[in-house]
Amino acid sequence: MGRLLEIAEVTKEFGGLKALREVSVGLDPGEIVSLIGPNGAGKTTLFNCITGTMPPSRGSIRFAGEEVVGLPPHEVARRGISRTFQHIRVFGQMSVLENVMVGRDFRGRTGIAGALLRPPRVGREEADNRARCLEVLALFGERLLPRLDQPARELSYANRRRVEIARALAADPRLILLDEPTAGMNPHETGQVTELIRRIRDRGHTVLVIEHKMKVVMTVSDRIVVLDHGEKIAEGSPAEIAEDRTVIEAYMGGRDRAAAE
């Protein structure tokens, strides 16, 4: 079986600044790979390149054997890639369930005429989408299920993050990109999200995660990729990365000591 995601020599330039420099990374189906590095290393920029929101200046990104560079974000999503964001993006006025159902909108076949005329297939599609979203929400147990009709704006910070993860999962992605999923969470909440990432993989998803909490990274990752100043400086197992002096210097050399905590 070939690699699910193959990133080859991706460079992203902003004027004279290179946010990414010939980065190459591959993910196999069913892996959990963590992307780490000091602030400003290019981690979220790489996520943006993968999902089509910020196409690379040069390089190739192949997903399931097909080139995705140049595709708009909704087409990348249709091919099976979904993501969360570093800064939470939920619809505050909408309920928990409605927020999660947004993740399936691009899979719907109901046009304007169908929405107005309401043929039987529209009801069946809505019922199927609701059932799939409830299945996803079950992963979050008592954190979200009792709050299905609650507006997202009333949720705690941690639960809003959970809603965003649930919305990404509702799209039935083969690959899910999680951008700092434990940011702002206490140790107990962080542990719950760490276990959730494992359950996501057990459901058949491949996971690429940006994370600053090294305990999470070392616990959950099959492999770790390290970026610094837009370049890949290391890749390996958690044990290998923990002993890599280049990685230690990148984190502890004074540029971003807080990221290693």
Secondary structure as the mmCIF struct_conf table of DSSP 4:
data_model
#
loop_
_struct_conf.conf_type_id
_struct_conf.id
_struct_conf.beg_label_comp_id
_struct_conf.beg_label_asym_id
_struct_conf.beg_label_seq_id
_struct_conf.end_label_comp_id
_struct_conf.end_label_asym_id
_struct_conf.end_label_seq_id
BEND BEND1 LEU A 4 LEU A 4
STRN STRN1 LEU A 5 PHE A 14
TURN_TY1_P TURN_TY1_P1 GLY A 15 GLY A 16
STRN STRN2 LEU A 17 LEU A 27
TURN_TY1_P TURN_TY1_P2 PRO A 29 GLY A 30
STRN STRN3 ILE A 32 ILE A 36
BEND BEND2 PRO A 38 PRO A 38
TURN_TY1_P TURN_TY1_P3 ASN A 39 GLY A 40
BEND BEND3 ALA A 41 GLY A 42
HELX_RH_AL_P HELX_RH_AL_P1 LYS A 43 THR A 51
TURN_TY1_P TURN_TY1_P4 GLY A 52 GLY A 52
BEND BEND4 THR A 53 MET A 54
BEND BEND5 SER A 57 SER A 57
STRN STRN4 ARG A 58 PHE A 63
TURN_TY1_P TURN_TY1_P5 ALA A 64 GLY A 65
STRN STRN5 GLU A 66 GLU A 67
TURN_TY1_P TURN_TY1_P6 VAL A 69 GLY A 70
HELX_RH_AL_P HELX_RH_AL_P2 PRO A 73 ARG A 78
TURN_TY1_P TURN_TY1_P7 ARG A 79 GLY A 80
STRN STRN6 ILE A 81 ARG A 83
BEND BEND6 GLN A 86 HIS A 87
TURN_TY1_P TURN_TY1_P8 GLY A 92 GLN A 93
BEND BEND7 MET A 94 MET A 94
STRN STRN7 SER A 95 SER A 95
HELX_RH_AL_P HELX_RH_AL_P3 VAL A 96 VAL A 102
TURN_TY1_P TURN_TY1_P9 GLY A 103 ARG A 104
HELX_RH_3T_P HELX_RH_3T_P1 ASP A 105 ARG A 107
HELX_RH_AL_P HELX_RH_AL_P4 ILE A 112 LEU A 117
HELX_RH_AL_P HELX_RH_AL_P5 PRO A 120 LEU A 137
HELX_RH_3T_P HELX_RH_3T_P2 ALA A 138 ARG A 143
TURN_TY1_P TURN_TY1_P10 LEU A 144 LEU A 144
HELX_RH_3T_P HELX_RH_3T_P3 LEU A 145 ARG A 147
TURN_TY1_P TURN_TY1_P11 LEU A 148 ASP A 149
BEND BEND8 GLN A 150 GLN A 150
STRN STRN8 PRO A 151 PRO A 151
HELX_RH_3T_P HELX_RH_3T_P4 ALA A 152 GLU A 154
BEND BEND9 LEU A 155 LEU A 155
HELX_RH_AL_P HELX_RH_AL_P6 TYR A 157 ALA A 170
TURN_TY1_P TURN_TY1_P12 ALA A 171 ALA A 171
BEND BEND10 ARG A 174 ARG A 174
STRN STRN9 LEU A 175 ASP A 179
BEND BEND11 GLU A 180 GLU A 180
TURN_TY1_P TURN_TY1_P13 PRO A 181 GLY A 184
HELX_RH_AL_P HELX_RH_AL_P7 PRO A 187 ASP A 202
TURN_TY1_P TURN_TY1_P14 ARG A 203 GLY A 204
STRN STRN10 THR A 206 ILE A 210
HELX_RH_AL_P HELX_RH_AL_P8 MET A 214 VAL A 220
BEND BEND12 ASP A 222 ASP A 222
STRN STRN11 ARG A 223 ASP A 228
TURN_TY1_P TURN_TY1_P15 HIS A 229 GLY A 230
STRN STRN12 GLU A 231 GLY A 236
HELX_RH_AL_P HELX_RH_AL_P9 PRO A 238 ALA A 242
TURN_TY1_P TURN_TY1_P16 GLU A 243 GLU A 243
HELX_RH_AL_P HELX_RH_AL_P10 ARG A 245 MET A 252
TURN_TY1_P TURN_TY1_P17 GLY A 253 ARG A 255
HELX_RH_3T_P HELX_RH_3T_P5 ARG A 257 ALA A 260
#
